[in-house]
Amino acid sequence: MVTAGTLGGGLSWPPVPDEYYLPAGPARPVMQGDVFDDVPFIKGRRASKSTDGPNIAVDRRLVVVLGYPCDMYTAGKLVTVQTVAPVIDAEKAGIPVDWDGAFTMAPLPDLLGDGRMYAADLRVAANIDAFYLDVAHRKRCLSELGWAAFRQRLGLASTRLLNHLTDLVAVGTEVWHEMAMWQRWNETGRTAEAFQTWLDGREANLGGFSRRSALSRGMHDVVRASLETELQPGR
């Protein structure tokens, strides 16, 4: 087992829950890597003849969200079609404890609080209506390192290319900060759509650039300070 601190400045391998997850509160925007329960997962099973249509089966089960956040939303709303993968028990699936060779799986440690390792099966995907991504049924949200590790597994599954966690954290920084600020906005009871309008707003102190543009330029602290000013009572 790889010890804590040797990957990404703090991720163990296999990962452990404390470093892999965030609290899954209702204000957190739905994001890539979120795990939901009781979601209808559609499977097409073989018919008696190849010329016949498949037999459609629907299982309500644990799933993980696959889409990248930028593709999941339009104007602050989840787009109707979302892509998910099934969640399975890692031990029952025969995944070795060191995950050696399990390129098409992504670890979900102690997902249900039962001490067991689970996995997102990245070999399988289904499109669902965003209606079923009910935050009341959300089981887990990934931490920043957890999200990087999840994207690392997605890359391995589709290309066998291994990306370093540090690079994945860096490339996801803008989105990560946006989601954190969006959560802060939602916690005040304001509408999710209004946050995106605010983020696209321009500021004189930013030379007329939008807050979103400033965020993309790495000015996270500046935008966050502007957000806190906006959220003050009476604004």
N, C-alpha and C positions, 0 to 999 in steps of 0.2 A: 504494500500500500504506500502511495506517495503521501508524505506528511504535510500537515498544514503549513502554508507559507511558501511552498516550493512552486506553486502555480499561481500566476496572476497576483502575487503579493498577498495571498491569503486564502486560496482555495485548496482544500484537500482533494485527494483522489483515492477512492470514490468520494464524492462530495458529501457533506453532512448538512442537516437541515438549517442550523443556525446561520451558516454562511450562504445558503442557497436560496432562501425564501425571504419575502417581506410579509408583513401582516396583510391579509386579503380583505381590507376594509371596503365598504361600499363606495367610498369616494374615489378609490383608485380606478383610473380609466382601464378598460379592458385592453390587454396588451399581449403581444406574442409571448408564448410560454405559460400563460395563465391556464390553470386546470379547472374544469367545470365538471360537475356531476349531473346525471339525469338528462343528458343531451341525446337526442335521437340520431343515431349513427346509421347511415343507409349503406347496405351492402348488396351487391348484385351476385347472386349465386347461380351456378351453372344450371341450364335447362337440360332436358333430355336430349335435345338436338342442338347443334351449333346454329342452325337457322332460326331457332326460336329465341324470343327475348329472354333475358335472365329472370330468375325468380328474385324478387326484391324482398329483402328482410330488413327490418328496422330494430336495432337494439338501443335501448336507453342506457347509457354507460358513461364512464369517465372519459373525457377527451382533453387534449391540449390544443391550444390555438397556435396555428402555424404561420399565419400571415404577418408580414412586417408592418409595424404600426402605421407607417406612411400610406400603406395600401389598404389598411383596415378602415380608414375614416375618410369622410368627405364633409367638409364644413363642420367638423366637430361631432358628426353622427356616424355611428357604425354603418358601413355599407351593408346592404341586405345579405349578400353572399359572403360567407366566411368559411375558411378551410380549417379543418381540424384533423388530428390524428388520434387513434385510440390509445388508451393507457392500459398497460398490462402489468402483471406481477413478474418482476425480473427473474426471481428464482424459478417460478413455474415455467418461464420461457427458456430456461437453461442458460441464462446470461452468466458468465463467470464473474466471480466477486471482483476481479481486477478489470472487468469489461474488455479484456483482450479480444480483439476481433469483432466486437459488437458495434460495428460502424453504423448500423442502421437503427440504433436505439439511442435514446437520450435519457440519462438517469433522472429519477425523481425520488430522492431519498426520503424515507419516512413520510410519504405523501399523506397518509391518512392517520398519522400519529400512532401507528401500530408497530413501529420499529422495522417494518419491511421495506425493501427497496422495490420501487416501481420504475416503469420505463415508458417513455413515449415511443410507440412503434412507428418509425418514420418511413417504413415501407408502404404504409397504407394511409390514405387520406380520403376525406369526404367533404363535400360542400354542404353547409347547413345554413338555415336562416339565422341571422344575428339575433332574432327574437329569443332563441334558445340559450343565448349566452347571458343568463340571468345572474347578476352578481350575488343574489341570495343563494345560488348554488355553486358559487366559486369556492374552490377548496384551497388553492395556493396561487400566490403571485411570486415571480422570481425576483431575487435581488439583482443588483447590477452585475455582480460576478456570475450569478446563476444564469442571467440572461445571456451573458457572453458565452458561457459554457454550452447553453442550449443552441446558440447559433453556431458554435464550433461543431456540435454534433450534426446539425443540419448540413454543414459543408462537407463533413465526412461522409454522410449518407448519400449525397448526390454526386460528389466529385472525388472522394477519398483524399481531398486536399486538407492538410492539417494547418489551421491558423492558430497563432499564439493568442492566448487570452488577452494579453496586454494590447494587442492590435485591435481585437474585437471590442474591448472596452473603449478604446480611443475612438473608433469609428462610430460607436453608438452613443457618444457623450451628449450630442445635441438632443437626440430623441429622449435619452434618459432624463435630462434636466427638464425638457418640455413636459414629460409625463409627471414628474415630481411637482412642477408648478401647477399643472392642470389639476392634480389631486388637491393641492392646497386651495385652489380656486373653488373646487367642488365642495370642499369641507365647509365653506362659508355659506352654502346653500344657493349659490349662483348657478345659472344654467351652464352646462358643458359647452354648448354652442357659443355662448358669449365669450368664453375664454379664447377661442380661436380668433374671434373678431378683435379682442383686445390685443392679442399677440401680433396681429397684422397691423395694428395701429402704429403710427409714426410719432417720434419724439424729437423735439428741437435739440434736446441734450445729446441726441444720437446723430446729430447732423442731418436730420430729416429721414434717417433710415428707420425701418420698422424694427420693432422689438424682435420679431422673428429673425430678421437679418442679423441683428446684434447677437442673438443666440447662436446662429450658425457661425459667427466669427469668434466664438469662445467667450463671449462676455456674459457668462452665466450669472455672476454675482450682481452685475449691473441690472440685468433684466429681473432677477429675483427681488432686488431692492425696489425696483419700480412696481413690481407686483404687490409687495407688502404695503407700499404707499397707496396703491389702488384699492386694497382690501381694508383700509382703515375705516372704522365706523363713520358714517355720515357721507361717504364718498358716493 
